[in-house]
Amino acid sequence: MTINNDEYGGFIVSKNIIAGKPIKYSFREKSEIPQLNGWNFYSEDDDETYIGISENFTVLSAESVFQITPVILEIYPAGYGTDLCWLYEDGVHVGFYDLKKDKETTISEILKDR
């Protein structure tokens, strides 16, 4: 898959995810910085203290997040305000929980609301 990073902008990602921890939470908000697309990703180990330190996060390109988990680019078109918990079974990502709607959801449902 060829990825044009310019089409996506930057993703804010916890350094714990880069270190191999599973993604637990993602949300998209309108960014005041034009180069960022508004997506933020936290790991299962990120607590309030950790997320309060900006140095614990980095900006990654679409190509880089695709290497971590391709499903990130599948949910990329979701609208601002998307708020998802990532679900796992036996360490394998199996779906999402929509925190705003308080229910399990699918990628097609997530994208339908954009």
C-alpha positions in Angstrom: 0.0 0.0 0.0 1.4 3.4 -1.0 0.6 6.1 1.6 0.8 9.8 0.8 1.6 11.3 4.2 0.5 14.7 3.1 -3.1 13.5 2.6 -3.4 12.6 6.3 -1.4 15.0 8.5 0.2 14.1 11.8 -1.2 11.8 14.4 -0.4 12.3 18.1 0.7 9.0 19.6 1.8 7.9 23.0 5.4 6.8 23.2 4.2 3.7 25.1 2.5 2.6 21.8 5.7 3.1 19.9 7.3 0.9 22.6 4.8 -1.9 21.8 2.0 -1.3 24.3 -1.5 -1.8 22.8 -3.7 1.2 21.9 -6.5 1.5 24.4 -8.1 4.8 23.7 -8.3 7.2 20.7 -10.2 10.4 20.0 -10.3 13.0 17.3 -10.6 16.7 18.0 -10.2 19.7 15.8 -6.6 20.8 15.9 -5.4 24.3 16.1 -2.2 23.2 14.3 -2.9 22.7 10.5 -0.3 19.9 10.2 -2.2 17.8 12.7 -5.3 15.8 11.8 -6.8 15.8 15.3 -6.3 12.1 16.1 -4.8 11.2 19.5 -3.8 7.6 20.6 -3.2 6.5 24.2 -1.9 3.1 25.3 -3.3 0.9 28.0 -0.6 2.1 30.3 -1.2 5.8 30.0 -2.6 7.2 33.2 -3.4 10.8 34.1 0.2 11.5 35.2 1.6 10.1 32.0 -0.7 12.0 29.7 0.0 15.2 31.6 3.6 15.2 30.3 3.8 16.3 26.6 7.2 14.7 26.1 5.4 11.3 26.4 3.8 11.9 23.0 5.1 12.3 19.5 3.7 13.1 16.1 3.8 10.3 13.6 3.0 10.2 9.9 0.3 8.0 8.3 3.0 5.6 7.1 4.3 5.2 10.6 0.9 4.6 12.2 0.1 2.1 9.5 3.2 0.2 10.5 1.9 0.1 14.1 -1.6 -1.0 13.1 -3.3 -0.5 9.7 -6.8 -0.1 11.3 -5.8 3.5 12.3 -6.1 4.5 8.6 -9.4 2.7 8.4 -10.9 4.9 11.1 -9.1 8.0 9.9 -12.1 9.6 8.1 -14.2 9.5 11.3 -15.4 12.9 12.3 -14.2 15.3 15.0 -15.6 14.2 18.4 -15.0 10.5 17.7 -14.1 8.9 21.0 -13.2 5.2 21.0 -11.9 2.6 23.4 -10.1 -0.3 21.7 -11.3 -3.8 22.6 -9.0 -6.9 22.7 -9.4 -10.6 23.2 -6.3 -12.6 24.1 -4.2 -9.6 23.1 -5.7 -9.3 19.6 -7.7 -6.2 18.6 -11.3 -7.2 18.0 -13.2 -4.0 17.8 -14.2 -0.6 19.3 -16.4 0.7 22.0 -17.9 4.1 21.3 -17.6 6.1 24.5 -20.1 8.8 23.4 -22.8 6.3 22.4 -21.9 3.9 25.3 -21.9 0.8 23.1 -19.7 -1.5 21.0 -19.4 -0.3 17.4 -18.0 -1.2 14.0 -15.8 0.8 11.7 -18.7 1.2 9.3 -20.9 2.7 12.1 -18.0 5.0 13.2 -17.6 6.3 9.6 -21.4 6.6 9.1 -21.5 9.4 11.8 -18.9 11.6 10.3 
